[in-house]
Amino acid sequence: LYSHPGTYSSYVDAKHQRLAEEQTIVDNAKRALRKETEWMRRMPKARSTKSQARIDRFYELQKVANSKSNKDTSKLQIEAQKTRLG
């Protein structure tokens, strides 16, 4: 949940700005993921190994690119107490 002080129009503007920033983060992660995927598919040259830090970064980029792009903000679930008051 996000709270925003001010009017509804300023909230809508802030929401559009926040969504644009999130989309930029996802786009950057996808671009970096393409490069890292290409690197992961290449075999290491003779007597060398792949850097473990770079492999870990690849898996982190996968999570960021997949989780943020599949985010669904249209669902809202509200549970109410179902006892009768009278």
C-alpha positions as CSV (number, residue, x, y, z in Angstrom):
1,L,0.0,0.0,0.0
2,Y,1.1,3.5,-0.7
3,S,0.0,6.6,1.1
4,H,0.3,10.0,-0.4
5,P,-0.3,13.4,1.3
6,G,-2.2,15.8,-0.8
7,T,-4.9,15.8,-3.4
8,Y,-6.0,12.9,-5.6
9,S,-4.5,14.5,-8.7
10,S,-1.1,14.7,-7.1
11,Y,-1.5,11.0,-6.0
12,V,-2.2,10.0,-9.6
13,D,0.8,11.9,-10.8
14,A,3.0,10.3,-8.2
15,K,1.6,6.9,-9.1
16,H,2.4,7.4,-12.8
17,Q,5.9,8.5,-11.9
18,R,6.4,5.5,-9.6
19,L,5.2,3.1,-12.3
20,A,7.5,4.7,-14.9
21,E,10.5,4.3,-12.5
22,E,9.6,0.6,-11.9
23,Q,9.3,0.0,-15.6
24,T,12.8,1.6,-16.1
25,I,14.2,-0.7,-13.5
26,V,12.7,-3.7,-15.2
27,D,13.9,-2.6,-18.7
28,N,17.5,-2.1,-17.4
29,A,17.4,-5.5,-15.7
30,K,16.2,-7.2,-18.9
31,R,18.9,-5.5,-20.9
32,A,21.6,-6.6,-18.5
33,L,20.0,-10.1,-18.3
34,R,20.4,-10.5,-22.1
35,K,24.2,-9.8,-21.8
36,E,24.6,-12.0,-18.8
37,T,22.6,-14.8,-20.5
38,E,24.9,-14.7,-23.5
39,W,27.9,-14.8,-21.1
40,M,26.5,-17.7,-19.2
41,R,25.9,-19.7,-22.4
42,R,29.6,-19.4,-23.4
43,M,31.9,-22.0,-22.3
44,P,34.9,-20.9,-20.2
45,K,38.2,-21.0,-22.0
46,A,40.9,-23.5,-21.1
47,R,41.8,-23.7,-17.4
48,S,39.5,-20.9,-16.4
49,T,36.2,-20.9,-14.5
50,K,33.2,-18.6,-14.5
51,S,33.2,-16.0,-11.8
52,Q,30.8,-17.1,-9.0
53,A,29.8,-13.4,-8.2
54,R,28.8,-12.9,-11.9
55,I,26.8,-16.1,-11.8
56,D,25.0,-14.9,-8.6
57,R,24.3,-11.6,-10.3
58,F,22.8,-13.4,-13.3
59,Y,20.3,-15.2,-11.0
60,E,19.4,-12.0,-9.2
61,L,18.8,-10.2,-12.5
62,Q,16.5,-13.1,-13.5
63,K,14.4,-12.6,-10.4
64,V,14.2,-8.8,-10.8
65,A,13.2,-9.0,-14.5
66,N,10.6,-11.7,-13.9
67,S,9.0,-10.6,-10.7
68,K,8.5,-6.9,-11.4
69,S,7.2,-7.4,-15.0
70,N,4.5,-9.9,-13.8
71,K,3.3,-7.7,-10.9
72,D,-0.5,-7.4,-10.9
73,T,-1.8,-4.3,-9.1
74,S,-5.5,-4.8,-10.0
75,K,-6.3,-7.3,-7.2
76,L,-7.6,-6.3,-3.8
77,Q,-8.9,-8.7,-1.2
78,I,-10.9,-7.5,1.7
79,E,-12.1,-9.8,4.4
80,A,-15.0,-8.8,6.6
81,Q,-16.3,-10.3,9.8
82,K,-19.5,-12.3,9.0
83,T,-21.3,-12.1,12.3
84,R,-24.7,-10.5,12.7
85,L,-24.8,-7.4,14.8
86,G,-28.5,-7.3,15.8
